[in-house]
Every structure is written in structure tokens, then in C-alpha cells.
Amino acid sequence: MVEHGPDARVVTVIGEVDALTAPELDHFLTAQLAVARLVVVNLDGVRFLASTGLRVLLEVNELAAQQDRHLRFVCNSPAANLTLETTGLREHFTFADTVPDALNPIA
């Protein structure tokens, strides 16, 4: 996790997001949303995204909306993109091409 000013965090996810790692990701993203108005989740390093990982991303995305926070994703990972596309869940998230793009001021 990297801070970008007082209201923004970048969380870089690497490796597999599955039943073993998804709860840790859930806890970590929830904690970041508690202290930052914008959380960017960089999924570029994800090699595998399981259904439990998708559930966490959906739940944290909903939490962000409920708390008037912003969750943005960067995803240039072929594996994660395949999972998001085949499940039809990509449309539920806000994506940017790069981390700097995702950090642009919130409109």
C-alpha cells in the first residue's frame, strides 16, 4: 500500500486471489476505505482471480459506495481480465488504464 496524499491509497495486489488470500484482501481494502476517500486497487500483478476474490471486490465496491468513498481499479492482468469479462462483472467496477489515471481528482 502506498499513500498518495491524505485522501488516497494505492493497493497493489500480486499473485493469486483465492479462498486463502481473499479474506486478507477484504480486511486490508476495508481498512484503507476507512481512512482514505479514494482507494486504487492495482490488479496488474494478479495471476489468478477466483470467485471468492470477485466476491470480495464486489462487496468492498459496495461498501465504498455506501460510505461515499471511491474505489478504482487498474487491471492489465490477462488472467484477472478474463475472469472479469467471462463473469460479466467488469461493468460493476470503475477502471482506469494506469495508476496515475486512477489517481486523477475525483469529480
C-alpha positions in Angstrom: 0.0 0.0 0.0 1.2 3.5 -0.9 -0.2 6.7 0.4 -0.9 9.5 -2.2 -1.7 12.4 0.0 -4.1 12.3 2.9 -7.1 11.0 1.0 -5.7 8.4 -1.5 -4.2 5.0 -1.2 -2.9 2.6 -3.9 -3.1 -1.1 -3.1 -1.1 -3.4 -5.4 -2.4 -7.0 -5.5 0.0 -9.7 -6.7 -0.3 -13.4 -7.2 -3.5 -15.4 -6.6 -6.7 -14.1 -5.1 -8.4 -17.2 -3.9 -10.1 -18.7 -0.8 -6.9 -18.4 1.2 -6.0 -14.8 0.3 -9.4 -13.2 -0.3 -10.2 -12.6 3.4 -6.9 -10.8 3.9 -7.6 -8.6 0.8 -11.1 -7.9 2.2 -9.8 -6.8 5.5 -7.0 -4.7 4.0 -9.2 -2.9 1.5 -11.9 -2.2 4.1 -9.2 -0.7 6.4 -8.0 1.6 3.6 -11.5 2.8 2.8 -11.9 3.7 6.5 -9.0 6.3 6.2 -9.0 7.3 2.5 -11.6 8.9 0.2 -10.0 7.2 -2.8 -8.6 3.7 -2.9 -7.0 2.5 -6.2 -6.6 -1.3 -6.5 -3.9 -2.3 -8.9 -4.6 -5.8 -10.1 -1.8 -5.8 -12.8 0.1 -8.5 -10.9 -2.8 -10.9 -10.3 -2.2 -14.3 -11.8 -5.4 -15.9 -10.7 -8.7 -14.4 -9.6 -11.1 -16.9 -8.0 -14.8 -16.4 -7.4 -14.1 -15.6 -3.7 -11.8 -12.8 -4.9 -14.5 -11.4 -7.1 -17.0 -11.5 -4.2 -14.6 -9.5 -2.1 -14.1 -6.9 -4.8 -17.9 -6.6 -5.3 -18.5 -6.3 -1.5 -15.8 -3.7 -1.0 -17.0 -1.8 -4.0 -20.5 -1.7 -2.5 -19.0 -0.6 0.9 -17.2 2.2 -0.8 -20.4 3.4 -2.4 -22.3 3.2 0.9 -19.5 5.3 2.6 -19.3 7.9 -0.1 -15.8 6.7 -0.9 -14.3 5.9 -4.3 -12.8 2.5 -5.4 -11.0 2.5 -8.7 -9.3 -0.5 -10.4 -6.3 -0.8 -12.7 -6.3 -4.2 -14.4 -3.8 -5.1 -17.1 -3.6 -8.7 -16.0 -4.8 -11.1 -18.6 -5.9 -13.6 -16.0 -7.9 -11.1 -14.0 -9.4 -9.5 -17.1 -10.5 -12.9 -18.4 -12.3 -13.6 -15.1 -14.0 -10.2 -15.0 -15.1 -10.5 -18.7 -16.4 -14.1 -18.6 -18.4 -13.4 -15.4 -19.8 -10.2 -16.8 -18.8 -8.4 -13.6 -16.4 -5.9 -15.2 -19.2 -3.4 -15.7 -19.7 -3.2 -11.9 -16.4 -1.5 -11.3 -14.7 1.7 -12.2 -11.5 1.1 -14.2 -8.6 3.3 -15.2 -5.7 2.4 -17.6 -2.9 3.3 -15.2 -2.5 4.1 -11.6 -1.8 7.8 -12.3 -5.0 7.9 -14.3 -6.9 6.3 -11.4 -5.5 8.9 -9.0 -6.8 11.9 -11.0 -9.0 14.1 -8.9 -12.5 12.8 -8.0 -15.1 14.7 -10.0 
